[in-house]
């Protein structure tokens, strides 16, 4: 028997005249339906009540019994030296690492590595796109409440938490990052356990509405987040000069599917092709309830201002931060839906939102060159990696990404 959160509004909106018209036009143009089958949508809705039982068993047995500090010590040692290096490793921990280290039969590692390369070739531009795209989903309580209650992405913590997510994106897409002992695998396991720890505490919070939102950090929300790094990213970055093909978007989907496996997001309805990815993302937009209210508004408005220059810095640093803030403001104005921008108290993006258009011919030229000449492709890959590392270093300075769960709530 499947369940549907009360704020999953897909079927209530499905029969509207506007949706019927959009579906009809889309089908005539593309030759296939914009929305997935009812069976897939039912699985999608039910996945809001699904989480990560394998990792949850480990967290329940170790983090919630022996304490978070001891749990993190054991986890770090197992990541660095293997689970056999822990003499008293409980069965739940061994089961977690056995699943984590096992590569599923469906994985095509060549496609995974292709997807990782495509992702890193976007450089830091894709980080800005992902940050802005997320703002669109801050209309939904299932996404907003975990961030609002813990303080993540709200107020002064928005920049630091966002940069931790950026570090995750860098680690998993670096060459060798997904190999045994690679930084991407290590980060994926830490993120996986962090999410379970947060879920356990959030579901007991008096404000959490299980009937309306499902479980915190559910498979449903996590899957659409993974897909957002493939279908919307691949399509929207054409506006910045990138030339992502359908086959490359499908490689990105495969890459993110494998990342989902590593972080405990393993739905059997994850789409393997472009059509399925478009359909799930369309269903995601359609099912929105727009009930996040002030919490969602706070998260949206915290994002661009998080990049404002910090006081007391050197002149050189001040110049960099002033420029970087305006670039991020420009990206926000360029990619965020105008209706969403107007609903929130956000800084005026003009004239900075023309920045992506000014860069378009340059990016397009580099994209064309790397597709024609292997040496240009290799050079572009190295340059994109350098850009990402430089961007990270400029934003974080001496700070490190800890991927530690919040242990207290704002309210």
N, C-alpha and C positions, 0 to 999 in steps of 0.2 A: 504493500500500500504506500502510495506516495503522498507527500505533504507539500503544501504551498503556503509560504508566508503571506500574511494578509496584505503586506505592502508590495507584493509581487503582482503588479497590476496589468500583466500582459493580456489576459483574456478579457478584462473589462474594457480595454482599448481596442481590441482586435477588430471589432465590427464597426468601428467608426467610419464615416464616409471618407474622411481624409486618408486614413490608413488603407482602405480598400482602393482608393484612387492611386496612391503611391505604389502599392503592390502591383496594380494592373499596368501602370506605366513601366515600372521596373521589369516586369516579366516580358513585356513586348520588346524592350530594348535588349535585355540580357538573355532571354530564353529560359530563365529559371526563376523560381520564387525568391523574393527578398527574405522571407522568414522560413525557419526550419519547420520540420514536421511537428505535429502535436506531441508525438512520443518523445522527441528530443526536448521539447520545451518542458514537458512534465518531469523529465529527468533533471533538467536544468533547475526547475523550481525546487525539486526535492533535495538537490545538492546543497541548498542553503541549510539543511539539517545534517549535513555530513561534514566530517572533519578529518582527523588523522589518527585513527585508533592505535597504530603501531607506535608512533612517537608519544602519544598520550599515555600509554602504559608505562613507558620509561619515565616520563615526567612525574606521573602519579607515584611511582615507586621510589624515585630518587629525589627529585627537586622538592616534592611536597612532603617527604618524610625526613630525608637527611638534610634538607635545606638547600637554598639556591646556590650558595657558595660552594658547597661540596658537589652539587650536581654539575656546576660549571667546571670545577676542577677535573672531575671524571670525564666530562665531555671533551674538554681540551686535550687531555692526555690520550683519549681514544682517537681523536682526530689526528693528532700528531704521530702517535706510535702504534695505533691499532687497538682494537678492543681487547685483544689478548694481553696487552700490557697492564691491564687492570685485573688483579687477582680475584677480587670480589665482585666483578661485574655481574649484575643481576641478569636473569634470562631476558627480561624486557629490553635491556640495553644491547645484548647480543643479537636479538631478533631485529632491532632497529638497524644496527650496522650491517647485518647480513642482507637485509632488504636494500639498504643504501648502496652497498658495494656491488650488488647483482645488477648487471645490465639487462633490461628486459629484451625479449625476443624481437619486439617491434622496433627497437632502436636501430637506425641506420646512422652509424657514427660519422660517416662522411657527410651526410646531410646536416647532422648536428654541428659539425665543425664549419660547414659552409654557412649555416645560420649565424654562428658565433662571429665569423668574419664579416658578414654583412652588417651585423649589429655594431661591431666596433668600427667599421668603415664610416658609419654615420658620425663618428667623433662625438664631441660633447653636444652637438645640435640635438641629437635624439634624447638627451637628458632633459633639455628644455622642453621638447615636445611632450615627453612623457609626463613631466611635471604639470604642464598646462592641461593636457588631456585629462589628467586625474581630477582637475578642478570641476570638470563637467559632471563627474559622478558624486561630487559632494552634495548633491541633492538628496542622496539616499542614506537613511539612518544606519543600514547594515554596514556601510563603509565609514560613515562619519563618527558614529558613537565610539568605536574602539579608539579612534584617534583623538577625539574630543575628551573622553574620560581620562585617558592616560596623559593628555597634554601633547601628544605627538603631532607635529605639523600645525600646532596652534601657537599663536603668539611668538615669543622669542625662541622657542624650540624648533620652529618650522625649518629653518635653514639647516641646522645640525642633523635632524632626522632625515631630511631630504638627501643630504650628502652621504649619510650612511647607506641609503638606498642606491645612490650613485656608485658607491664603492662595491656594492653587491653586483651591480650591472657590469662594472669593470672586471671584477674578479672572474665572473663566470664566462666572459667572452674573450679573455686573454688567451694567447696561444699556450697550450698546456694547462690552462686553468681547470679543465674538467678531467684531467688525468688523475689517477690515484696519488694523493698527496698534494694535488694542485690547489691553489688558493680559492678557486671557484667552488670546488667540492667542499672545502672546509667552511667557507662562508655559507654555502647552502645549508649545511647541517646546523650551523649556529642559528640561522634564520628560522629553520624548521622548528627547532626546540623553543626558540623565543616566542614564536607564534602560539605554540601549544601552551606555554606557561601563561601567556596573556589570555588566551581563550579560557583557561581554567578559572582565572580570576574574574574576567569580565562576565561570564555567564552567571556568576553569583551576585553580580552587582544589582542593587535594587532598581536601577534605571533600565536594565536590559530587558527587552521585550521579546521573548523567544517566539511567541506566536506571530508577531509582526515581522521579525527580521531573520529568524533562524538562529543558528549558533554564531558566535563571534568568529570572524576571520574564516568564513565557511569555504567549502570547495567551490560553491557557486561564484562568490565574489573573487576568489583567487584565480579561478579559471578565466574569467573575463579580463582580469588584470594581465594574465599571461598572454592571452590573445591580442590584447591592446598593443603589445610589443611587436606584433607581427602585421596584422591586417591594417589597422588604422595608421600605424607608424609607416609601413611601406607605402601606403597610398598618400598620406598627408605630406611626406617628405619630398614628393614630386614638386610641391610648392616651393621647395628650397633648392631645387636643382638636381636632386638625386633621381636615379632612373631605375628604381626597383621593379623588376619584372614579376609576373605572377608566380613563376617557378621559384624565384628568390623569396617571395612572401611565403610560399609554402615551405621553403627551407627554414625560414624564421619560425613558422608555426611548429615545425618538427623540433627545432632547437628549444623553444619554450615548453614544448610538451615534455622533453627530457628534463629540463630544469624543474618543471612541475613535479615529475617523478621524484627528483632529489629532495624537494621541499615538502613532499607528502601530499601533493595535489594530483590525484590520479583518477579522474572521471573517465568512464568508458564511453562518454559521448563527446570527448574532445575531438574537434574536426581536424581531419588530416589534409583537406584541400582548401583552396581559396574560397570556393563557393560556401562550404560549411562554415568557414571563418566569418565571412560576411554575414551569413544568416544568424549566427550566434550574436555577433555584435549588434545587428539590427534588433534582435529580440531583447538584448540588454538595454538598448535605448528605449524601446517600447514599454518595457515593464516598469519603468521608473515611477515612483510615487510622489516625488518632490515634497517630502515631509520632514526633511532634516532641519529646517528652520534656522534658528540663530546659531546652532552649532555648525551647520554647514556653511553659513555665511561667514563665520569667524575663520574657518579653515581656508575658504577661498580668498578672503581679504588678507590673510597672513602670508600667502605665498609670495606675491611680487615684492612686498615691502621687506621680506626677509633678506633680500639682496641689497638693501640700502647700505650705503657706506657707514662704517663704524667710526665713531669719534676717536680722536687721539692717535691717528695713524700718520705715517710719514707722507710727504707730498706725493712721492711716487706711488705709494700704496693707495692714496686717496684718489689719484687720477684713474688708476686701474678700477677701483671699486665704483667710482662714478660712471665709468663707461660700461662696466659689466652690469650694473643695476639697470641702466637704460636699455642695454641689449635684451636683458631678461624681460623688462617691461614691454619692449617691442614684440618679443615672441608671444607674450601673453595676449597682447592686443591683436596680434596677427592670427593666432590659432584658436583662441577662445571664441565660442559663438557670441555674436554681438548681443543677443538677447540675454545671455548669461552675464556678460560684461556689464550691461546696463542695470541688471538687478543688484549689483554689488557696488560697494564704495571702493572702487579701485582707482589708482592714479591714471591721469590722462595718458594714453599710450602714444599720442602724436608728438613729434613726427617719427618716433622710434620704431613704430610698427612697419615702416617701409624698409627697415634693415634687411629682413629676409629677401625682399625683392631685389635689393641692390646686390646681394650676394648670389642670387640665382644664376646669372650667366657664368660667374667664376666657378661655382660648384658644378654646374652642368658641363663646363669645359673639362674640369678635372675628371668627372665621371666618365665622360666620353673617352678621354685619353686612357684611363685605366682599363676600360673595356676593350680597347683596341690593342694595347701594348702590355705584355706581361710585366715588363720592367716598371712601367708606370703604376701598375696595380700593386706591385711590391712596395714601391716608394710611397704610394698613397696609404697603404696599410700601416707602414711605420710612422708616417706623419699623423695619421688619425690617432694612433696609440699615444704618440707624444702629446697631441692636443688634449686628450683625455687626462693623462697624467698631470700635465701642466695645470689644467683647469681645476683638478682635484686639489693639487698642492696649493694653488692660490687661494682656494676657498677654505681649506681646512688648516693650513699652516702646520703647526706641530700637533694638532689634534689627531686622534685615531678613531676609527669606527669600531665600536665595541659590540654592537648587536646584542645588547643586554636589554631584557624586558623591563618596562617600568614596574616598580614594585609597590607603587602607591597611585591613587587616583586624585585628580584635581577636585572631585566632589563625590 
